[in-house]
Amino acid sequence: MSEQVLPSHLRAPRLRRPEASEYLESVHGIVRKPATLAKLASIGGGPAFQKCGQTPLYPRTELDAWAERVLGPLRASTSDTGEAA
């Protein structure tokens, strides 16, 4: 999704949890509720974030990188494992 197409509140370099959730769905089609991102921040496995005081901030670059890891490689068929031959 192009930068110009994103709503202005999703164009900031770092996003709060509700905006990070919306960004992941809008840009990558990955649905993760803010509560799920909070849980992943606690147990691990979610996108990297920074803290400003008590507020977690998710850099958009980290959200994009995490989404690519979650989505995995492109596949040509359902039997394709996504691994190089």
N, C-alpha and C positions, 0 to 999 in steps of 0.2 A: 504494500500500500504506500502510495506516494505521501511525502511529508505534507503537501498541500491538501490532500484529501482527509487527513486526520483532523478531528476536532481540535481546537486550540488547547483544550485542557489536557490533551494527550501528546502534545508536542514538546513539553518540557524535557530537559535532559534526564531528570530524575522524577519518578512518579511515586506517589503514596500508594498504599496497598489497593484501595478501591480502583484507582486509575490504572495501576499495573494489571489488575484483573481484566478491566475493560480493554486495555491495550492488547493483551495476549489474545483475547477473543476477536477483536476487530482486525488485527494485523495477521495473526497466525491461525485463527480458528480453534484455539485451545481454550476450553472453558475451565477456569479455576476460580472459584469464589475467593473473596478476600480472606475468609476464615481458613480456607485450604492453604493459601499462601502463608498465613500466620502459622499454621501447624507445620508446614514444610520448613519455615524459618526456625522453628523450635527443634524439629527432629532431623532436619537435613533433607537434601534432595530437591530443594526448590531453587529458584533463581537467586544469585548473589545479590546482596543489598548492603547499603550503608545505613548508619544511624546518625540522625541529627537530634541529639537529646534522646527522647524516647521514641521518636518517629522513624520508622524504617522507610528508606527511600530506595527505590529500584532504578538503577541506571537503565535506560532503554537499550543500550548496547548489551547489557547482561540479560535482559528479558529476551532479546533476539537470539543470543547465543544459547540460552537455556531452551528456548522453543526449538531450535534446530537439533539439539541433543535429544529432546523428547520425541520429536517427529521422526528422527532417524533418516536413513538414506532413502532415495527414491527407489521404487521397485517396479519391475516390468510385469510381474505377475504375482499371484497369491503364493506360488511356490518359491519365489525368489526370496532368499534369506537376507539379501542386502549386503552380503559379504563378497569381497573380491574373489575371483576364481584363482 
